[in-house]
């Protein structure tokens, strides 16, 4: 699985609070399914819910949410491009005090994995790139 590490790295770069305190970001892969493509090759798909938990988060939650949306636009873009999927990214906030909160963000993710058996019998396992959809921030309406 590549997406959990990719999102963690993206958030660490985008959120100054995580640069100072990277251990405050917990990442969980939950409700995973391993789906065979039932083709002649042994390629498969991983489907799971990624839960990000930011403990004692002190930053701007909107900056955090924007960073998640920007990552999703590149790595799970149907969550933004498909109107039926736009509410699939969920969150919960446990307000601790005026400055701190525990924030959980849940994203349904998929990863397609290609498998090629080489002539010598070794398997080459290749994460396939995401399909691209046209996502324009304009489709979300004007910025207030």
C-alpha positions in Angstrom: 0.0 0.0 0.0 1.4 3.3 -1.1 -1.3 5.8 -0.4 -1.1 5.9 3.4 2.6 6.9 3.2 1.9 9.3 0.4 -0.8 11.1 2.2 1.2 11.2 5.4 4.2 12.8 3.5 1.9 15.3 1.8 0.3 16.4 5.1 3.7 16.6 6.8 4.8 19.0 4.1 1.5 21.1 4.0 0.8 21.4 7.7 3.5 23.2 9.8 2.2 21.7 13.0 3.0 18.2 11.7 6.5 19.3 10.8 7.1 20.2 14.4 5.2 17.2 15.8 5.0 14.3 13.3 4.1 11.7 15.9 0.8 13.5 16.5 -0.5 12.0 13.1 -1.7 8.4 13.5 -2.6 6.5 10.3 -4.9 3.4 10.3 -5.9 1.2 7.4 -9.4 -0.3 8.2 -12.1 -2.4 6.6 -9.7 -3.6 3.8 -10.7 -5.8 1.0 -8.5 -7.7 -1.5 -10.2 -7.9 -4.8 -9.0 -10.2 -7.6 -9.6 -9.0 -11.1 -10.2 -12.6 -12.2 -8.1 -12.1 -15.3 -5.4 -14.3 -16.8 -2.8 -12.2 -14.9 -2.9 -12.0 -11.1 -3.5 -8.3 -10.9 -5.6 -7.2 -8.0 -7.1 -4.2 -6.2 -7.0 -3.1 -2.6 -10.0 -1.2 -1.2 -9.9 0.2 2.3 -10.8 3.1 4.6 -7.8 5.2 5.6 -8.3 6.9 9.0 -6.0 9.8 9.9 -6.1 10.8 13.5 -4.4 14.1 14.5 -3.9 14.1 18.3 -3.9 17.5 20.1 -4.1 19.3 16.8 -3.5 23.1 17.2 -3.6 24.3 13.6 -6.2 25.5 11.3 -8.6 22.6 10.5 -9.5 24.2 7.2 -5.9 24.1 6.1 -5.8 20.5 7.0 -9.0 19.7 5.0 -7.6 21.6 2.0 -4.4 19.6 2.1 -6.5 16.4 2.1 -8.6 17.6 -0.8 -5.5 18.5 -2.8 -4.0 15.1 -2.2 -7.2 13.4 -3.2 -7.4 15.4 -6.4 -4.2 13.7 -7.5 -4.4 10.2 -5.8 -8.1 9.4 -5.5 -9.7 12.0 -7.8 -13.1 10.3 -8.3 -13.8 11.4 -4.7 -13.9 15.0 -6.1 -14.9 14.5 -9.7 -17.9 12.2 -9.1 -20.8 14.2 -7.5 -22.0 11.0 -5.9 -18.7 10.5 -4.1 -18.0 14.0 -2.8 -19.4 13.3 0.6 -17.3 10.1 1.0 -14.5 11.9 2.8 -15.7 12.2 6.4 -14.3 13.7 9.6 -14.9 13.9 13.3 -13.5 16.5 15.8 -13.2 16.1 19.5 -12.7 19.6 20.9 -10.3 19.4 23.9 -10.1 23.1 24.7 -10.0 26.5 22.9 -6.7 25.6 21.2 -6.6 21.9 20.8 -8.7 19.2 19.2 -8.4 15.5 18.1 -9.3 15.3 14.4 -10.1 12.1 12.6 -10.5 12.1 8.8 -11.7 9.0 6.9 -11.2 8.4 3.2 -12.3 5.4 1.1 -9.2 4.5 -1.0 -8.4 2.0 -3.7 -5.1 0.9 -5.1 -4.8 -1.1 -8.3 -1.8 -3.5 -8.4 -0.5 -5.0 -11.5 1.3 -8.4 -11.5 3.5 -9.5 -14.4 5.2 -12.9 -14.2 8.6 -12.6 -15.9 10.1 -15.4 -18.1 12.3 -16.5 -15.2 9.2 -17.0 -13.0 9.7 -14.0 -10.8 6.7 -11.7 -10.2 7.0 -8.0 -10.9 4.4 -6.2 -8.7 3.6 -2.7 -10.0 1.2 -0.2 -8.4 -0.8 1.1 -11.4 -1.3 4.9 -11.7 -4.6 6.4 -10.9 -7.0 7.0 -13.7 -7.3 10.7 -14.4 -10.6 12.7 -14.3 -11.0 16.3 -15.0 -11.2 18.0 -11.7 -11.6 21.7 -11.6 -11.9 23.7 -8.4 -14.3 25.9 -10.3 -16.9 23.2 -10.2 -17.1 23.7 -6.4 -18.4 27.3 -6.8 -16.9 30.7 -6.2 -14.5 31.4 -3.3 -16.3 33.6 -0.8 
